[in-house]
Amino acid sequence: MSVAPHSAGEVVSPDSCTHLTGRDHVASLNAALRSLDAAVDTLDRWGRLLADVLCGDERGRLLAAGNGGSAAQAQHLTAELVGRYRADRPPFSAICLTAETSSLTAIANDYPADELFARQVEAHGRAGDVLVLLSTSGRSPNAVTAARRARECGITVLSMTGPAPNPLAAASDEAVCIDSPWTATVQECHLVALHLLCAAFDAAVLAEPARVPRSRLGVAG
């Protein structure tokens, strides 16, 4: 089957084709990154918020969740906090709600599908904690239910989604919405956004005066 060529830089719509060529994919990503560029200040603020919560007297916690590829990215985020992003620093409490298979299968077996993340949020989250949800559509029922449950529990909800408006963005305290009709492009931008969030968190934690004891940074007092 022949595919009609598209002009350089043109973003192809899923309505007009079922797949992207390599050049189409790059053009789609370049266009979507412009919407992410507008969200850099928001992500910087989210990083400072996470630092306030995780370094505060209560030593709060980050929860994260998503479905499919977004589940992998949620786990990527929590790994960056429990491990490290770039600079060495202490570990912080971060739980990916898609990683504990026994809980996932028990909840899926005994409760409605929408409860998959919400029940874990209610179990692990405390008032003042932060929940990060990822959904390329912004319409995943289990993510929307988790957002609503979290806010009922006094947990701040930050979401990364596809184009706005969408139900998850509406149910969240704040959302970064990627303006692309292509799922893969949205996921790629979400990964960049997660790294920007981690960089902002590290900058806030490691700024002088340090938010954690210098002994825990491996620096002599």
C-alpha positions in Angstrom: 0.0 0.0 0.0 1.5 3.4 -0.9 1.4 6.3 1.5 1.1 9.8 0.3 4.1 11.9 1.4 3.5 14.8 3.8 5.2 18.2 3.8 8.1 18.7 6.1 6.9 19.7 9.6 3.3 18.8 9.0 1.6 17.0 11.9 -0.5 14.1 10.6 -3.8 13.4 12.3 -4.9 9.9 13.3 -8.1 10.7 11.4 -6.2 10.8 8.1 -3.8 7.8 8.6 -3.3 4.8 10.8 0.4 5.1 11.3 3.3 7.5 11.3 6.4 7.4 9.1 9.7 8.2 10.9 9.5 11.8 9.7 5.9 12.1 10.7 6.8 10.9 14.1 9.5 13.4 14.6 7.3 16.2 13.3 4.6 15.2 15.8 7.1 15.1 18.6 8.5 18.5 17.8 5.0 20.1 17.7 4.1 18.5 21.0 7.2 19.6 22.8 6.1 23.2 22.2 3.1 22.5 24.6 5.6 21.0 27.1 7.8 24.1 26.8 4.9 26.1 28.2 4.7 23.8 31.2 8.3 24.0 32.3 7.5 26.6 35.1 4.6 24.3 36.3 7.0 21.4 36.5 9.5 23.5 38.4 6.8 24.4 40.9 5.8 20.7 41.2 9.5 19.8 42.0 9.6 22.4 44.7 6.2 21.1 46.1 7.6 17.5 46.2 10.7 18.7 48.0 8.5 20.5 50.6 6.4 17.3 51.1 9.2 14.7 51.1 11.7 16.7 53.1 9.2 18.2 55.6 8.9 17.3 59.2 6.2 14.7 58.4 8.4 13.1 55.7 5.6 12.7 53.3 5.3 10.3 50.4 4.9 10.3 46.6 2.4 7.9 45.1 2.3 7.3 41.3 0.2 5.3 38.9 -0.8 4.8 35.3 -1.9 2.1 32.8 0.2 0.3 30.2 3.1 2.4 29.1 2.1 5.0 31.7 2.5 2.4 34.4 6.1 1.9 33.3 6.6 5.7 33.5 5.0 5.9 36.9 7.5 3.2 38.1 10.3 5.2 36.4 9.4 8.2 38.5 9.4 6.4 41.8 12.7 4.7 41.0 14.3 8.1 40.4 13.3 9.2 43.9 14.1 6.0 45.8 17.3 5.7 43.8 18.6 9.0 42.2 18.1 11.1 39.1 21.5 12.7 38.6 23.2 13.9 41.7 23.7 11.7 44.7 21.2 12.4 47.5 19.2 10.5 50.2 16.4 8.2 49.1 12.8 9.4 49.4 9.5 7.6 50.0 7.9 6.9 46.6 5.5 4.1 45.8 4.3 3.0 42.3 0.8 1.6 42.7 1.1 -0.6 39.6 4.1 -2.5 40.8 2.7 -4.7 43.6 1.1 -7.5 41.7 -0.6 -9.3 44.6 -2.5 -6.2 45.6 -3.4 -5.4 42.0 -4.8 -8.8 41.3 -6.6 -9.0 44.7 -8.3 -5.7 44.2 -9.1 -6.5 40.5 -10.6 -9.8 41.7 -12.7 -8.5 44.6 -13.7 -4.9 43.6 -14.8 -2.9 40.6 -12.1 -2.1 38.1 -12.2 1.6 39.0 -10.9 0.8 42.5 -7.6 -0.5 41.2 -5.6 2.6 42.2 -8.1 4.3 44.5 -8.0 1.6 47.1 -4.2 1.7 47.2 -4.3 5.5 47.5 -6.6 5.2 50.5 -4.3 2.6 52.1 -0.9 4.2 51.5 -1.6 7.9 51.2 -1.8 10.4 54.0 -3.1 14.0 54.1 -0.4 16.2 52.6 1.1 13.5 50.4 1.3 13.8 46.6 -0.2 11.5 43.9 1.1 11.7 40.3 -1.1 10.1 37.7 -0.3 9.5 34.1 -2.8 8.9 31.3 -2.2 9.6 27.6 -6.0 10.0 27.1 -6.8 11.6 30.4 -9.9 9.4 30.5 -8.8 6.2 32.3 -11.6 5.5 34.8 -9.2 4.0 37.4 -7.0 7.1 37.3 -9.9 9.5 37.5 -11.3 7.5 40.5 -7.9 7.6 42.2 -7.7 11.3 41.7 -11.0 11.9 43.3 -10.3 9.5 46.2 -6.9 11.2 46.8 -8.4 14.6 47.1 -11.0 13.3 49.5 -8.1 12.1 51.6 -6.3 15.5 51.5 -3.7 14.3 49.0 -2.5 16.7 46.3 -3.1 15.3 42.8 -0.8 16.2 39.9 -1.5 14.7 36.5 0.1 14.3 33.1 -2.3 13.7 30.3 -3.0 14.1 26.6 -5.0 17.0 25.1 -7.2 19.1 27.4 -9.9 19.2 28.4 -10.2 15.7 29.9 -11.8 14.1 33.0 -8.4 13.4 34.8 -7.2 17.0 34.4 -10.5 18.2 35.8 -10.3 15.8 38.8 -6.7 16.9 39.6 -5.3 19.9 41.5 -3.1 20.6 38.5 -2.3 18.9 35.2 0.3 19.1 32.4 -1.6 18.3 29.2 0.3 17.4 26.1 -1.4 18.7 22.9 -1.0 15.7 20.6 -3.5 13.3 19.1 -0.8 10.5 19.0 -0.5 8.2 22.1 3.2 7.5 21.5 4.0 11.2 21.2 2.2 12.0 24.5 4.1 9.3 26.2 7.4 10.5 24.9 6.6 14.0 26.2 5.5 12.6 29.6 9.0 11.0 29.9 10.6 14.4 29.3 8.2 16.0 31.8 9.1 13.4 34.4 12.8 14.1 34.0 12.1 17.9 34.3 10.1 17.2 37.5 13.0 15.1 38.9 15.6 17.8 38.0 13.4 20.5 39.7 13.1 18.2 42.8 16.8 17.7 43.0 17.5 21.4 42.6 15.1 22.2 45.5 16.5 19.4 47.7 20.2 20.2 47.1 19.9 24.0 47.1 21.8 25.8 49.8 21.0 25.6 52.6 20.5 21.9 51.9 17.0 20.5 52.6 18.5 17.3 54.1 21.4 16.9 56.6 24.8 17.3 54.9 25.9 14.0 56.5 23.2 12.2 54.4 24.7 13.8 51.2 28.1 12.3 51.9 29.5 15.8 52.7 31.5 16.5 55.8 29.9 18.8 58.2 
